[in-house]
């Protein structure tokens, strides 16, 4: 999940969606990311911060799926959705990780 998250937030830097297919097939499991996010959404539905983090990435993943389907507007749309600050986009997963850590403590 963490690798997929990192990959998704960096995809807008690659404006050719044809390259997205290559990148997502060699790093992570982006093809399964939607299912992973659905599982996390169900698991953390009662934790508002974690649920918000999952919803945020589900929105990004929807745009990635459009790009993988050939939508050439996806890179710009994903860049707008994620914003200019890579650290902020990556940091949005923190509540999810904290919620996950509480399950193992």
C-alpha positions as CSV (number, residue, x, y, z in Angstrom):
1,X,0.0,0.0,0.0
2,X,2.8,2.5,0.9
3,X,4.6,1.8,-2.4
4,X,1.4,2.3,-4.4
5,X,0.6,5.5,-2.5
6,X,4.1,6.9,-3.3
7,X,3.9,5.9,-6.9
8,X,0.5,7.5,-7.3
9,X,1.5,10.8,-5.9
10,X,4.5,10.9,-8.2
11,X,2.7,10.0,-11.4
12,X,1.8,13.6,-12.3
13,X,5.5,14.2,-13.0
14,X,5.1,11.8,-15.9
15,X,2.8,13.5,-18.3
16,X,2.6,10.7,-20.9
17,X,0.0,8.3,-19.8
18,X,1.6,5.6,-21.9
19,X,4.5,5.7,-19.5
20,X,2.1,5.2,-16.6
21,X,1.4,1.7,-17.7
22,X,5.1,0.9,-17.7
23,X,5.8,2.5,-14.4
24,X,2.8,0.9,-12.6
25,X,3.7,-2.5,-14.0
26,X,7.3,-2.5,-12.7
27,X,6.8,-0.9,-9.3
28,X,4.1,-1.6,-6.7
29,X,0.7,-3.3,-7.3
30,X,-1.3,-0.4,-8.7
31,X,-3.6,-2.8,-10.5
32,X,-4.7,-4.0,-7.1
33,X,-4.6,-0.6,-5.4
34,X,-8.4,0.1,-5.7
35,X,-9.2,-3.2,-4.0
36,X,-6.6,-2.5,-1.3
37,X,-8.1,0.9,-0.7
38,X,-11.7,-0.6,-0.5
39,X,-10.4,-3.1,2.1
40,X,-8.8,-0.3,4.1
41,X,-12.0,1.8,3.9
42,X,-14.0,-1.0,5.4
43,X,-11.4,-1.7,8.1
44,X,-11.1,1.9,9.2
45,X,-14.6,3.2,8.6
46,X,-14.9,4.1,12.3
47,X,-11.7,6.2,12.4
48,X,-12.6,9.5,10.7
49,X,-9.0,10.5,10.0
50,X,-8.0,7.1,8.5
51,X,-11.2,7.1,6.5
52,X,-10.5,10.5,5.1
53,X,-7.0,9.4,4.2
54,X,-8.4,6.4,2.3
55,X,-11.0,8.5,0.6
56,X,-8.3,11.0,-0.5
57,X,-6.3,8.2,-2.2
58,X,-9.4,6.6,-3.7
59,X,-10.0,9.9,-5.5
60,X,-6.4,9.9,-6.7
61,X,-6.6,6.3,-7.7
62,X,-9.8,6.9,-9.8
63,X,-7.8,9.5,-11.8
64,X,-4.9,7.0,-12.2
65,X,-7.3,4.4,-13.5
66,X,-8.5,6.9,-16.1
67,X,-4.9,7.6,-17.1
68,X,-4.2,3.9,-17.4
69,X,-7.2,3.6,-19.6
70,X,-5.7,6.2,-22.0
71,X,-7.2,9.5,-20.7
72,X,-4.5,12.0,-21.6
73,X,-6.0,14.6,-19.3
74,X,-5.3,12.4,-16.2
75,X,-1.8,13.7,-15.5
76,X,-3.0,17.3,-15.2
77,X,-6.1,16.3,-13.3
78,X,-4.1,14.2,-10.9
79,X,-1.6,17.0,-10.4
80,X,-4.5,19.4,-9.6
81,X,-6.1,16.9,-7.2
82,X,-2.9,16.1,-5.3
83,X,-1.6,19.7,-5.2
84,X,1.9,21.0,-5.6
85,X,3.4,19.8,-2.3
86,X,4.6,16.2,-2.6
87,X,5.3,16.0,1.2
88,X,1.7,16.9,1.9
89,X,0.3,14.3,-0.5
90,X,2.6,11.7,1.0
91,X,1.8,12.8,4.5
92,X,-1.9,12.3,4.0
93,X,-1.3,8.6,4.7
94,X,-0.1,9.2,8.2
95,X,-3.5,8.9,9.9
96,X,-4.0,5.6,8.1
97,X,-0.6,4.3,9.2
98,X,-1.3,5.4,12.8
99,X,-4.7,3.6,12.8
100,X,-3.0,0.5,11.4
101,X,-0.3,0.7,14.1
102,X,-2.9,0.8,16.8
103,X,-4.2,-2.6,15.7
104,X,-0.9,-4.2,16.3
105,X,0.0,-2.5,19.6
